[in-house]
Amino acid sequence: MLQGLEKKGYIERKIPAHNERQKNIYVLPKGLALIKDFELSFQRVEEKIVQNLSEDDQQVLQQLLTKINQNL
């Protein structure tokens, strides 16, 4: 998976001179742009999901989802 991301220019792997077993992964500008696009897409979906909920309903939903997440 990392090789594919690297070949497409989303990440870069660097191996430190002092430890050849260690590989550091860095997100490149192309990868950062993709991450921002994902964040915007998720934000739009979330807004659509809660658009008809009151503030109180949104808070209850958030609390319930937090509980569910903690149990996973």
Predicted model as a PDB file, atoms N, CA, C, CB and O in Angstrom, pLDDT in the B-factor column:
MODEL        1                                                                  
ATOM      1  N   MET A   1       0.821  -1.186   0.000  1.00 93.00           N  
ATOM      2  CA  MET A   1       0.000   0.000   0.000  1.00 93.00           C  
ATOM      3  C   MET A   1       0.873   1.261   0.000  1.00 93.00           C  
ATOM      4  CB  MET A   1      -0.938  -0.008   1.207  1.00 93.00           C  
ATOM      5  O   MET A   1       0.613   2.210  -0.741  1.00 93.00           O  
ATOM      6  N   LEU A   2       1.894   1.253   0.830  1.00 92.00           N  
ATOM      7  CA  LEU A   2       2.776   2.419   0.887  1.00 92.00           C  
ATOM      8  C   LEU A   2       3.504   2.639  -0.429  1.00 92.00           C  
ATOM      9  CB  LEU A   2       3.786   2.260   2.013  1.00 92.00           C  
ATOM     10  O   LEU A   2       3.720   3.779  -0.840  1.00 92.00           O  
ATOM     11  N   GLN A   3       3.879   1.556  -1.086  1.00 94.00           N  
ATOM     12  CA  GLN A   3       4.551   1.695  -2.374  1.00 94.00           C  
ATOM     13  C   GLN A   3       3.657   2.401  -3.383  1.00 94.00           C  
ATOM     14  CB  GLN A   3       4.968   0.325  -2.909  1.00 94.00           C  
ATOM     15  O   GLN A   3       4.124   3.251  -4.142  1.00 94.00           O  
ATOM     16  N   GLY A   4       2.379   2.054  -3.394  1.00 96.00           N  
ATOM     17  CA  GLY A   4       1.440   2.688  -4.308  1.00 96.00           C  
ATOM     18  C   GLY A   4       1.301   4.173  -4.030  1.00 96.00           C  
ATOM     19  O   GLY A   4       1.308   4.983  -4.957  1.00 96.00           O  
ATOM     20  N   LEU A   5       1.174   4.540  -2.751  1.00 96.00           N  
ATOM     21  CA  LEU A   5       1.074   5.949  -2.377  1.00 96.00           C  
ATOM     22  C   LEU A   5       2.352   6.704  -2.727  1.00 96.00           C  
ATOM     23  CB  LEU A   5       0.779   6.084  -0.881  1.00 96.00           C  
ATOM     24  O   LEU A   5       2.317   7.866  -3.133  1.00 96.00           O  
ATOM     25  N   GLU A   6       3.472   6.022  -2.561  1.00 96.00           N  
ATOM     26  CA  GLU A   6       4.755   6.641  -2.868  1.00 96.00           C  
ATOM     27  C   GLU A   6       4.907   6.859  -4.378  1.00 96.00           C  
ATOM     28  CB  GLU A   6       5.907   5.772  -2.334  1.00 96.00           C  
ATOM     29  O   GLU A   6       5.341   7.928  -4.808  1.00 96.00           O  
ATOM     30  N   LYS A   7       4.558   5.866  -5.171  1.00 96.00           N  
ATOM     31  CA  LYS A   7       4.663   5.970  -6.630  1.00 96.00           C  
ATOM     32  C   LYS A   7       3.755   7.066  -7.183  1.00 96.00           C  
ATOM     33  CB  LYS A   7       4.317   4.632  -7.282  1.00 96.00           C  
ATOM     34  O   LYS A   7       4.086   7.710  -8.178  1.00 96.00           O  
ATOM     35  N   LYS A   8       2.603   7.275  -6.532  1.00 96.00           N  
ATOM     36  CA  LYS A   8       1.660   8.292  -6.993  1.00 96.00           C  
ATOM     37  C   LYS A   8       1.988   9.682  -6.467  1.00 96.00           C  
ATOM     38  CB  LYS A   8       0.262   7.918  -6.583  1.00 96.00           C  
ATOM     39  O   LYS A   8       1.315  10.650  -6.823  1.00 96.00           O  
ATOM     40  N   GLY A   9       3.008   9.796  -5.626  1.00 97.00           N  
ATOM     41  CA  GLY A   9       3.460  11.094  -5.156  1.00 97.00           C  
ATOM     42  C   GLY A   9       2.723  11.645  -3.954  1.00 97.00           C  
ATOM     43  O   GLY A   9       2.743  12.852  -3.715  1.00 97.00           O  
ATOM     44  N   TYR A  10       2.059  10.762  -3.180  1.00 97.00           N  
ATOM     45  CA  TYR A  10       1.333  11.214  -1.994  1.00 97.00           C  
ATOM     46  C   TYR A  10       2.206  11.211  -0.746  1.00 97.00           C  
ATOM     47  CB  TYR A  10       0.120  10.341  -1.768  1.00 97.00           C  
ATOM     48  O   TYR A  10       2.014  12.037   0.146  1.00 97.00           O  
ATOM     49  N   ILE A  11       3.155  10.297  -0.676  1.00 97.00           N  
ATOM     50  CA  ILE A  11       4.038  10.193   0.486  1.00 97.00           C  
ATOM     51  C   ILE A  11       5.476  10.011   0.035  1.00 97.00           C  
ATOM     52  CB  ILE A  11       3.612   9.026   1.397  1.00 97.00           C  
ATOM     53  O   ILE A  11       5.758   9.732  -1.130  1.00 97.00           O  
ATOM     54  N   GLU A  12       6.371  10.178   0.989  1.00 97.00           N  
ATOM     55  CA  GLU A  12       7.788   9.935   0.757  1.00 97.00           C  
ATOM     56  C   GLU A  12       8.326   9.160   1.957  1.00 97.00           C  
ATOM     57  CB  GLU A  12       8.577  11.280   0.541  1.00 97.00           C  
ATOM     58  O   GLU A  12       8.025   9.480   3.106  1.00 97.00           O  
ATOM     59  N   ARG A  13       9.123   8.142   1.670  1.00 94.00           N  
ATOM     60  CA  ARG A  13       9.753   7.376   2.754  1.00 94.00           C  
ATOM     61  C   ARG A  13      11.231   7.708   2.797  1.00 94.00           C  
ATOM     62  CB  ARG A  13       9.541   5.844   2.564  1.00 94.00           C  
ATOM     63  O   ARG A  13      11.908   7.750   1.769  1.00 94.00           O  
ATOM     64  N   LYS A  14      11.718   7.942   4.002  1.00 94.00           N  
ATOM     65  CA  LYS A  14      13.147   8.209   4.194  1.00 94.00           C  
ATOM     66  C   LYS A  14      13.682   7.252   5.239  1.00 94.00           C  
ATOM     67  CB  LYS A  14      13.398   9.689   4.618  1.00 94.00           C  
ATOM     68  O   LYS A  14      13.023   6.975   6.241  1.00 94.00           O  
ATOM     69  N   ILE A  15      14.873   6.752   5.001  1.00 92.00           N  
ATOM     70  CA  ILE A  15      15.533   5.836   5.922  1.00 92.00           C  
ATOM     71  C   ILE A  15      16.688   6.591   6.583  1.00 92.00           C  
ATOM     72  CB  ILE A  15      16.042   4.542   5.182  1.00 92.00           C  
ATOM     73  O   ILE A  15      17.609   7.039   5.900  1.00 92.00           O  
ATOM     74  N   PRO A  16      16.637   6.732   7.911  1.00 91.00           N  
ATOM     75  CA  PRO A  16      17.725   7.428   8.609  1.00 91.00           C  
ATOM     76  C   PRO A  16      19.058   6.683   8.457  1.00 91.00           C  
ATOM     77  CB  PRO A  16      17.380   7.588  10.100  1.00 91.00           C  
ATOM     78  O   PRO A  16      19.088   5.453   8.424  1.00 91.00           O  
ATOM     79  N   ALA A  17      20.126   7.418   8.367  1.00 90.00           N  
ATOM     80  CA  ALA A  17      21.456   6.828   8.187  1.00 90.00           C  
ATOM     81  C   ALA A  17      21.859   5.970   9.378  1.00 90.00           C  
ATOM     82  CB  ALA A  17      22.493   7.921   7.967  1.00 90.00           C  
ATOM     83  O   ALA A  17      22.581   4.987   9.211  1.00 90.00           O  
ATOM     84  N   HIS A  18      21.410   6.320  10.559  1.00 91.00           N  
ATOM     85  CA  HIS A  18      21.822   5.612  11.775  1.00 91.00           C  
ATOM     86  C   HIS A  18      20.989   4.352  12.055  1.00 91.00           C  
ATOM     87  CB  HIS A  18      21.730   6.550  12.960  1.00 91.00           C  
ATOM     88  O   HIS A  18      21.346   3.560  12.926  1.00 91.00           O  
ATOM     89  N   ASN A  19      19.880   4.162  11.323  1.00 91.00           N  
ATOM     90  CA  ASN A  19      19.018   3.006  11.581  1.00 91.00           C  
ATOM     91  C   ASN A  19      18.302   2.611  10.290  1.00 91.00           C  
ATOM     92  CB  ASN A  19      17.985   3.319  12.710  1.00 91.00           C  
ATOM     93  O   ASN A  19      17.247   3.155   9.964  1.00 91.00           O  
ATOM     94  N   GLU A  20      18.877   1.676   9.570  1.00 87.00           N  
ATOM     95  CA  GLU A  20      18.338   1.293   8.270  1.00 87.00           C  
ATOM     96  C   GLU A  20      17.029   0.512   8.373  1.00 87.00           C  
ATOM     97  CB  GLU A  20      19.355   0.474   7.521  1.00 87.00           C  
ATOM     98  O   GLU A  20      16.319   0.374   7.377  1.00 87.00           O  
ATOM     99  N   ARG A  21      16.698  -0.001   9.559  1.00 90.00           N  
ATOM    100  CA  ARG A  21      15.429  -0.717   9.731  1.00 90.00           C  
ATOM    101  C   ARG A  21      14.254   0.238   9.907  1.00 90.00           C  
ATOM    102  CB  ARG A  21      15.513  -1.651  10.929  1.00 90.00           C  
ATOM    103  O   ARG A  21      13.100  -0.131   9.685  1.00 90.00           O  
ATOM    104  N   GLN A  22      14.557   1.450  10.301  1.00 93.00           N  
ATOM    105  CA  GLN A  22      13.507   2.450  10.540  1.00 93.00           C  
ATOM    106  C   GLN A  22      13.179   3.161   9.232  1.00 93.00           C  
ATOM    107  CB  GLN A  22      13.949   3.480  11.626  1.00 93.00           C  
ATOM    108  O   GLN A  22      14.073   3.505   8.460  1.00 93.00           O  
ATOM    109  N   LYS A  23      11.888   3.376   8.992  1.00 91.00           N  
ATOM    110  CA  LYS A  23      11.456   4.122   7.821  1.00 91.00           C  
ATOM    111  C   LYS A  23      10.513   5.231   8.283  1.00 91.00           C  
ATOM    112  CB  LYS A  23      10.763   3.187   6.774  1.00 91.00           C  
ATOM    113  O   LYS A  23       9.501   4.970   8.934  1.00 91.00           O  
ATOM    114  N   ASN A  24      10.853   6.446   7.943  1.00 95.00           N  
ATOM    115  CA  ASN A  24      10.007   7.593   8.278  1.00 95.00           C  
ATOM    116  C   ASN A  24       9.155   7.924   7.060  1.00 95.00           C  
ATOM    117  CB  ASN A  24      10.866   8.833   8.721  1.00 95.00           C  
ATOM    118  O   ASN A  24       9.648   7.959   5.932  1.00 95.00           O  
ATOM    119  N   ILE A  25       7.884   8.163   7.299  1.00 96.00           N  
ATOM    120  CA  ILE A  25       6.947   8.444   6.212  1.00 96.00           C  
ATOM    121  C   ILE A  25       6.495   9.894   6.337  1.00 96.00           C  
ATOM    122  CB  ILE A  25       5.720   7.465   6.245  1.00 96.00           C  
ATOM    123  O   ILE A  25       6.104  10.346   7.413  1.00 96.00           O  
ATOM    124  N   TYR A  26       6.555  10.612   5.224  1.00 97.00           N  
ATOM    125  CA  TYR A  26       6.171  12.018   5.186  1.00 97.00           C  
ATOM    126  C   TYR A  26       5.094  12.216   4.126  1.00 97.00           C  
ATOM    127  CB  TYR A  26       7.401  12.924   4.900  1.00 97.00           C  
ATOM    128  O   TYR A  26       5.171  11.661   3.030  1.00 97.00           O  
ATOM    129  N   VAL A  27       4.102  13.005   4.469  1.00 97.00           N  
ATOM    130  CA  VAL A  27       3.036  13.323   3.521  1.00 97.00           C  
ATOM    131  C   VAL A  27       3.521  14.478   2.651  1.00 97.00           C  
ATOM    132  CB  VAL A  27       1.692  13.687   4.261  1.00 97.00           C  
ATOM    133  O   VAL A  27       3.977  15.502   3.159  1.00 97.00           O  
ATOM    134  N   LEU A  28       3.417  14.304   1.340  1.00 98.00           N  
ATOM    135  CA  LEU A  28       3.821  15.336   0.395  1.00 98.00           C  
ATOM    136  C   LEU A  28       2.650  16.276   0.101  1.00 98.00           C  
ATOM    137  CB  LEU A  28       4.343  14.699  -0.907  1.00 98.00           C  
ATOM    138  O   LEU A  28       1.511  15.957   0.441  1.00 98.00           O  
ATOM    139  N   PRO A  29       2.906  17.425  -0.522  1.00 98.00           N  
ATOM    140  CA  PRO A  29       1.825  18.375  -0.816  1.00 98.00           C  
ATOM    141  C   PRO A  29       0.626  17.748  -1.541  1.00 98.00           C  
ATOM    142  CB  PRO A  29       2.367  19.505  -1.650  1.00 98.00           C  
ATOM    143  O   PRO A  29      -0.520  18.087  -1.249  1.00 98.00           O  
ATOM    144  N   LYS A  30       0.885  16.852  -2.466  1.00 97.00           N  
ATOM    145  CA  LYS A  30      -0.206  16.174  -3.173  1.00 97.00           C  
ATOM    146  C   LYS A  30      -1.052  15.357  -2.197  1.00 97.00           C  
ATOM    147  CB  LYS A  30       0.354  15.263  -4.286  1.00 97.00           C  
ATOM    148  O   LYS A  30      -2.273  15.298  -2.336  1.00 97.00           O  
ATOM    149  N   GLY A  31      -0.417  14.734  -1.225  1.00 97.00           N  
ATOM    150  CA  GLY A  31      -1.122  13.963  -0.203  1.00 97.00           C  
ATOM    151  C   GLY A  31      -1.914  14.864   0.726  1.00 97.00           C  
ATOM    152  O   GLY A  31      -3.030  14.525   1.118  1.00 97.00           O  
ATOM    153  N   LEU A  32      -1.347  16.007   1.083  1.00 97.00           N  
ATOM    154  CA  LEU A  32      -2.050  16.964   1.944  1.00 97.00           C  
ATOM    155  C   LEU A  32      -3.309  17.481   1.264  1.00 97.00           C  
ATOM    156  CB  LEU A  32      -1.129  18.138   2.311  1.00 97.00           C  
ATOM    157  O   LEU A  32      -4.343  17.650   1.911  1.00 97.00           O  
ATOM    158  N   ALA A  33      -3.226  17.734  -0.044  1.00 97.00           N  
ATOM    159  CA  ALA A  33      -4.402  18.192  -0.787  1.00 97.00           C  
ATOM    160  C   ALA A  33      -5.491  17.130  -0.776  1.00 97.00           C  
ATOM    161  CB  ALA A  33      -4.025  18.548  -2.235  1.00 97.00           C  
ATOM    162  O   ALA A  33      -6.672  17.447  -0.634  1.00 97.00           O  
ATOM    163  N   LEU A  34      -5.100  15.881  -0.922  1.00 96.00           N  
ATOM    164  CA  LEU A  34      -6.070  14.782  -0.897  1.00 96.00           C  
ATOM    165  C   LEU A  34      -6.724  14.664   0.484  1.00 96.00           C  
ATOM    166  CB  LEU A  34      -5.383  13.450  -1.276  1.00 96.00           C  
ATOM    167  O   LEU A  34      -7.931  14.443   0.587  1.00 96.00           O  
ATOM    168  N   ILE A  35      -5.937  14.810   1.520  1.00 97.00           N  
ATOM    169  CA  ILE A  35      -6.465  14.758   2.889  1.00 97.00           C  
ATOM    170  C   ILE A  35      -7.485  15.877   3.097  1.00 97.00           C  
ATOM    171  CB  ILE A  35      -5.315  14.873   3.930  1.00 97.00           C  
ATOM    172  O   ILE A  35      -8.546  15.645   3.676  1.00 97.00           O  
ATOM    173  N   LYS A  36      -7.173  17.080   2.633  1.00 97.00           N  
ATOM    174  CA  LYS A  36      -8.102  18.203   2.771  1.00 97.00           C  
ATOM    175  C   LYS A  36      -9.403  17.934   2.017  1.00 97.00           C  
ATOM    176  CB  LYS A  36      -7.454  19.499   2.261  1.00 97.00           C  
ATOM    177  O   LYS A  36     -10.486  18.264   2.502  1.00 97.00           O  
ATOM    178  N   ASP A  37      -9.293  17.335   0.830  1.00 97.00           N  
ATOM    179  CA  ASP A  37     -10.499  16.984   0.065  1.00 97.00           C  
ATOM    180  C   ASP A  37     -11.361  15.988   0.835  1.00 97.00           C  
ATOM    181  CB  ASP A  37     -10.116  16.397  -1.310  1.00 97.00           C  
ATOM    182  O   ASP A  37     -12.583  16.129   0.882  1.00 97.00           O  
ATOM    183  N   PHE A  38     -10.732  14.989   1.434  1.00 96.00           N  
ATOM    184  CA  PHE A  38     -11.467  14.013   2.240  1.00 96.00           C  
ATOM    185  C   PHE A  38     -12.166  14.694   3.416  1.00 96.00           C  
ATOM    186  CB  PHE A  38     -10.518  12.915   2.752  1.00 96.00           C  
ATOM    187  O   PHE A  38     -13.333  14.420   3.697  1.00 96.00           O  
ATOM    188  N   GLU A  39     -11.448  15.577   4.095  1.00 97.00           N  
ATOM    189  CA  GLU A  39     -12.023  16.276   5.240  1.00 97.00           C  
ATOM    190  C   GLU A  39     -13.246  17.090   4.825  1.00 97.00           C  
ATOM    191  CB  GLU A  39     -10.977  17.188   5.889  1.00 97.00           C  
ATOM    192  O   GLU A  39     -14.258  17.087   5.525  1.00 97.00           O  
ATOM    193  N   LEU A  40     -13.160  17.780   3.701  1.00 97.00           N  
ATOM    194  CA  LEU A  40     -14.300  18.555   3.207  1.00 97.00           C  
ATOM    195  C   LEU A  40     -15.472  17.658   2.853  1.00 97.00           C  
ATOM    196  CB  LEU A  40     -13.894  19.378   1.991  1.00 97.00           C  
ATOM    197  O   LEU A  40     -16.622  17.993   3.138  1.00 97.00           O  
ATOM    198  N   SER A  41     -15.187  16.517   2.233  1.00 97.00           N  
ATOM    199  CA  SER A  41     -16.254  15.577   1.873  1.00 97.00           C  
ATOM    200  C   SER A  41     -16.953  15.052   3.114  1.00 97.00           C  
ATOM    201  CB  SER A  41     -15.693  14.410   1.054  1.00 97.00           C  
ATOM    202  O   SER A  41     -18.182  14.988   3.149  1.00 97.00           O  
ATOM    203  N   PHE A  42     -16.196  14.677   4.127  1.00 96.00           N  
ATOM    204  CA  PHE A  42     -16.792  14.181   5.361  1.00 96.00           C  
ATOM    205  C   PHE A  42     -17.597  15.275   6.058  1.00 96.00           C  
ATOM    206  CB  PHE A  42     -15.707  13.644   6.296  1.00 96.00           C  
ATOM    207  O   PHE A  42     -18.653  15.005   6.629  1.00 96.00           O  
ATOM    208  N   GLN A  43     -17.095  16.511   6.011  1.00 96.00           N  
ATOM    209  CA  GLN A  43     -17.809  17.616   6.633  1.00 96.00           C  
ATOM    210  C   GLN A  43     -19.158  17.839   5.938  1.00 96.00           C  
ATOM    211  CB  GLN A  43     -16.956  18.902   6.587  1.00 96.00           C  
ATOM    212  O   GLN A  43     -20.169  18.065   6.602  1.00 96.00           O  
ATOM    213  N   ARG A  44     -19.171  17.775   4.611  1.00 97.00           N  
ATOM    214  CA  ARG A  44     -20.430  17.945   3.872  1.00 97.00           C  
ATOM    215  C   ARG A  44     -21.427  16.840   4.206  1.00 97.00           C  
ATOM    216  CB  ARG A  44     -20.164  17.964   2.362  1.00 97.00           C  
ATOM    217  O   ARG A  44     -22.617  17.102   4.382  1.00 97.00           O  
ATOM    218  N   VAL A  45     -20.942  15.614   4.291  1.00 96.00           N  
ATOM    219  CA  VAL A  45     -21.820  14.485   4.624  1.00 96.00           C  
ATOM    220  C   VAL A  45     -22.390  14.672   6.029  1.00 96.00           C  
ATOM    221  CB  VAL A  45     -21.050  13.134   4.523  1.00 96.00           C  
ATOM    222  O   VAL A  45     -23.584  14.476   6.257  1.00 96.00           O  
ATOM    223  N   GLU A  46     -21.530  15.049   6.959  1.00 92.00           N  
ATOM    224  CA  GLU A  46     -21.987  15.264   8.340  1.00 92.00           C  
ATOM    225  C   GLU A  46     -23.054  16.359   8.396  1.00 92.00           C  
ATOM    226  CB  GLU A  46     -20.796  15.638   9.252  1.00 92.00           C  
ATOM    227  O   GLU A  46     -24.055  16.215   9.098  1.00 92.00           O  
ATOM    228  N   GLU A  47     -22.844  17.444   7.663  1.00 94.00           N  
ATOM    229  CA  GLU A  47     -23.822  18.529   7.646  1.00 94.00           C  
ATOM    230  C   GLU A  47     -25.170  18.055   7.106  1.00 94.00           C  
ATOM    231  CB  GLU A  47     -23.302  19.696   6.807  1.00 94.00           C  
ATOM    232  O   GLU A  47     -26.218  18.448   7.619  1.00 94.00           O  
ATOM    233  N   LYS A  48     -25.147  17.213   6.075  1.00 95.00           N  
ATOM    234  CA  LYS A  48     -26.395  16.673   5.528  1.00 95.00           C  
ATOM    235  C   LYS A  48     -27.094  15.765   6.525  1.00 95.00           C  
ATOM    236  CB  LYS A  48     -26.122  15.910   4.237  1.00 95.00           C  
ATOM    237  O   LYS A  48     -28.321  15.770   6.624  1.00 95.00           O  
ATOM    238  N   ILE A  49     -26.322  14.993   7.258  1.00 91.00           N  
ATOM    239  CA  ILE A  49     -26.898  14.050   8.221  1.00 91.00           C  
ATOM    240  C   ILE A  49     -27.637  14.788   9.334  1.00 91.00           C  
ATOM    241  CB  ILE A  49     -25.799  13.156   8.821  1.00 91.00           C  
ATOM    242  O   ILE A  49     -28.719  14.374   9.750  1.00 91.00           O  
ATOM    243  N   VAL A  50     -27.051  15.876   9.811  1.00 93.00           N  
ATOM    244  CA  VAL A  50     -27.617  16.557  10.982  1.00 93.00           C  
ATOM    245  C   VAL A  50     -28.456  17.790  10.633  1.00 93.00           C  
ATOM    246  CB  VAL A  50     -26.505  16.964  11.911  1.00 93.00           C  
ATOM    247  O   VAL A  50     -28.930  18.479  11.536  1.00 93.00           O  
ATOM    248  N   GLN A  51     -28.647  18.080   9.358  1.00 94.00           N  
ATOM    249  CA  GLN A  51     -29.315  19.325   8.977  1.00 94.00           C  
ATOM    250  C   GLN A  51     -30.730  19.458   9.522  1.00 94.00           C  
ATOM    251  CB  GLN A  51     -29.354  19.434   7.492  1.00 94.00           C  
ATOM    252  O   GLN A  51     -31.192  20.576   9.750  1.00 94.00           O  
ATOM    253  N   ASN A  52     -31.424  18.358   9.735  1.00 95.00           N  
ATOM    254  CA  ASN A  52     -32.793  18.416  10.236  1.00 95.00           C  
ATOM    255  C   ASN A  52     -32.901  18.133  11.732  1.00 95.00           C  
ATOM    256  CB  ASN A  52     -33.647  17.440   9.482  1.00 95.00           C  
ATOM    257  O   ASN A  52     -34.000  17.981  12.266  1.00 95.00           O  
ATOM    258  N   LEU A  53     -31.755  18.063  12.401  1.00 95.00           N  
ATOM    259  CA  LEU A  53     -31.761  17.812  13.841  1.00 95.00           C  
ATOM    260  C   LEU A  53     -31.618  19.126  14.593  1.00 95.00           C  
ATOM    261  CB  LEU A  53     -30.631  16.837  14.236  1.00 95.00           C  
ATOM    262  O   LEU A  53     -30.900  20.028  14.160  1.00 95.00           O  
ATOM    263  N   SER A  54     -32.303  19.222  15.714  1.00 95.00           N  
ATOM    264  CA  SER A  54     -32.142  20.398  16.568  1.00 95.00           C  
ATOM    265  C   SER A  54     -30.781  20.345  17.253  1.00 95.00           C  
ATOM    266  CB  SER A  54     -33.284  20.482  17.621  1.00 95.00           C  
ATOM    267  O   SER A  54     -30.106  19.315  17.224  1.00 95.00           O  
ATOM    268  N   GLU A  55     -30.381  21.448  17.866  1.00 94.00           N  
ATOM    269  CA  GLU A  55     -29.112  21.479  18.607  1.00 94.00           C  
ATOM    270  C   GLU A  55     -29.090  20.411  19.698  1.00 94.00           C  
ATOM    271  CB  GLU A  55     -28.883  22.870  19.228  1.00 94.00           C  
ATOM    272  O   GLU A  55     -28.082  19.731  19.886  1.00 94.00           O  
ATOM    273  N   ASP A  56     -30.201  20.269  20.412  1.00 96.00           N  
ATOM    274  CA  ASP A  56     -30.283  19.257  21.471  1.00 96.00           C  
ATOM    275  C   ASP A  56     -30.126  17.853  20.897  1.00 96.00           C  
ATOM    276  CB  ASP A  56     -31.620  19.373  22.224  1.00 96.00           C  
ATOM    277  O   ASP A  56     -29.406  17.025  21.453  1.00 96.00           O  
ATOM    278  N   ASP A  57     -30.806  17.590  19.777  1.00 96.00           N  
ATOM    279  CA  ASP A  57     -30.695  16.274  19.135  1.00 96.00           C  
ATOM    280  C   ASP A  57     -29.265  16.008  18.674  1.00 96.00           C  
ATOM    281  CB  ASP A  57     -31.660  16.176  17.940  1.00 96.00           C  
ATOM    282  O   ASP A  57     -28.766  14.888  18.781  1.00 96.00           O  
ATOM    283  N   GLN A  58     -28.618  17.046  18.163  1.00 94.00           N  
ATOM    284  CA  GLN A  58     -27.229  16.886  17.712  1.00 94.00           C  
ATOM    285  C   GLN A  58     -26.306  16.562  18.880  1.00 94.00           C  
ATOM    286  CB  GLN A  58     -26.746  18.158  17.001  1.00 94.00           C  
ATOM    287  O   GLN A  58     -25.390  15.751  18.746  1.00 94.00           O  
ATOM    288  N   GLN A  59     -26.546  17.191  20.020  1.00 95.00           N  
ATOM    289  CA  GLN A  59     -25.732  16.910  21.208  1.00 95.00           C  
ATOM    290  C   GLN A  59     -25.953  15.487  21.702  1.00 95.00           C  
ATOM    291  CB  GLN A  59     -26.054  17.906  22.326  1.00 95.00           C  
ATOM    292  O   GLN A  59     -25.002  14.804  22.083  1.00 95.00           O  
ATOM    293  N   VAL A  60     -27.202  15.039  21.698  1.00 96.00           N  
ATOM    294  CA  VAL A  60     -27.508  13.674  22.120  1.00 96.00           C  
ATOM    295  C   VAL A  60     -26.847  12.684  21.158  1.00 96.00           C  
ATOM    296  CB  VAL A  60     -29.050  13.442  22.177  1.00 96.00           C  
ATOM    297  O   VAL A  60     -26.257  11.693  21.588  1.00 96.00           O  
ATOM    298  N   LEU A  61     -26.949  12.956  19.866  1.00 94.00           N  
ATOM    299  CA  LEU A  61     -26.312  12.085  18.871  1.00 94.00           C  
ATOM    300  C   LEU A  61     -24.810  12.004  19.100  1.00 94.00           C  
ATOM    301  CB  LEU A  61     -26.600  12.590  17.449  1.00 94.00           C  
ATOM    302  O   LEU A  61     -24.223  10.922  19.058  1.00 94.00           O  
ATOM    303  N   GLN A  62     -24.193  13.153  19.342  1.00 94.00           N  
ATOM    304  CA  GLN A  62     -22.751  13.185  19.596  1.00 94.00           C  
ATOM    305  C   GLN A  62     -22.390  12.353  20.825  1.00 94.00           C  
ATOM    306  CB  GLN A  62     -22.273  14.631  19.781  1.00 94.00           C  
ATOM    307  O   GLN A  62     -21.411  11.607  20.802  1.00 94.00           O  
ATOM    308  N   GLN A  63     -23.163  12.474  21.881  1.00 97.00           N  
ATOM    309  CA  GLN A  63     -22.903  11.712  23.099  1.00 97.00           C  
ATOM    310  C   GLN A  63     -23.047  10.211  22.854  1.00 97.00           C  
ATOM    311  CB  GLN A  63     -23.852  12.156  24.215  1.00 97.00           C  
ATOM    312  O   GLN A  63     -22.229   9.418  23.319  1.00 97.00           O  
ATOM    313  N   LEU A  64     -24.086   9.831  22.124  1.00 97.00           N  
ATOM    314  CA  LEU A  64     -24.300   8.411  21.836  1.00 97.00           C  
ATOM    315  C   LEU A  64     -23.189   7.847  20.947  1.00 97.00           C  
ATOM    316  CB  LEU A  64     -25.663   8.207  21.164  1.00 97.00           C  
ATOM    317  O   LEU A  64     -22.709   6.737  21.177  1.00 97.00           O  
ATOM    318  N   LEU A  65     -22.790   8.598  19.952  1.00 95.00           N  
ATOM    319  CA  LEU A  65     -21.711   8.132  19.079  1.00 95.00           C  
ATOM    320  C   LEU A  65     -20.391   8.023  19.830  1.00 95.00           C  
ATOM    321  CB  LEU A  65     -21.553   9.069  17.886  1.00 95.00           C  
ATOM    322  O   LEU A  65     -19.591   7.127  19.563  1.00 95.00           O  
ATOM    323  N   THR A  66     -20.168   8.929  20.759  1.00 97.00           N  
ATOM    324  CA  THR A  66     -18.961   8.860  21.585  1.00 97.00           C  
ATOM    325  C   THR A  66     -18.963   7.602  22.440  1.00 97.00           C  
ATOM    326  CB  THR A  66     -18.846  10.104  22.478  1.00 97.00           C  
ATOM    327  O   THR A  66     -17.936   6.935  22.566  1.00 97.00           O  
ATOM    328  N   LYS A  67     -20.113   7.271  23.030  1.00 97.00           N  
ATOM    329  CA  LYS A  67     -20.224   6.043  23.828  1.00 97.00           C  
ATOM    330  C   LYS A  67     -19.969   4.815  22.967  1.00 97.00           C  
ATOM    331  CB  LYS A  67     -21.612   5.948  24.485  1.00 97.00           C  
ATOM    332  O   LYS A  67     -19.245   3.904  23.368  1.00 97.00           O  
ATOM    333  N   ILE A  68     -20.562   4.797  21.795  1.00 97.00           N  
ATOM    334  CA  ILE A  68     -20.372   3.656  20.886  1.00 97.00           C  
ATOM    335  C   ILE A  68     -18.898   3.522  20.529  1.00 97.00           C  
ATOM    336  CB  ILE A  68     -21.227   3.820  19.598  1.00 97.00           C  
ATOM    337  O   ILE A  68     -18.351   2.419  20.543  1.00 97.00           O  
ATOM    338  N   ASN A  69     -18.257   4.636  20.210  1.00 96.00           N  
ATOM    339  CA  ASN A  69     -16.842   4.621  19.834  1.00 96.00           C  
ATOM    340  C   ASN A  69     -15.974   4.106  20.972  1.00 96.00           C  
ATOM    341  CB  ASN A  69     -16.385   6.020  19.421  1.00 96.00           C  
ATOM    342  O   ASN A  69     -15.018   3.368  20.732  1.00 96.00           O  
ATOM    343  N   GLN A  70     -16.286   4.477  22.192  1.00 96.00           N  
ATOM    344  CA  GLN A  70     -15.506   4.029  23.350  1.00 96.00           C  
ATOM    345  C   GLN A  70     -15.630   2.530  23.555  1.00 96.00           C  
ATOM    346  CB  GLN A  70     -15.954   4.763  24.610  1.00 96.00           C  
ATOM    347  O   GLN A  70     -14.719   1.903  24.095  1.00 96.00           O  
ATOM    348  N   ASN A  71     -16.740   1.949  23.134  1.00 94.00           N  
ATOM    349  CA  ASN A  71     -16.942   0.515  23.304  1.00 94.00           C  
ATOM    350  C   ASN A  71     -16.348  -0.329  22.179  1.00 94.00           C  
ATOM    351  CB  ASN A  71     -18.402   0.231  23.412  1.00 94.00           C  
ATOM    352  O   ASN A  71     -16.322  -1.556  22.264  1.00 94.00           O  
ATOM    353  N   LEU A  72     -15.882   0.321  21.146  1.00 91.00           N  
ATOM    354  CA  LEU A  72     -15.304  -0.434  20.018  1.00 91.00           C  
ATOM    355  C   LEU A  72     -13.921  -0.875  20.296  1.00 91.00           C  
ATOM    356  CB  LEU A  72     -15.310   0.379  18.767  1.00 91.00           C  
ATOM    357  O   LEU A  72     -13.297  -1.519  19.453  1.00 91.00           O  
TER     358      LEU A  72                                                      
ENDMDL                                                                          
END                                                                             
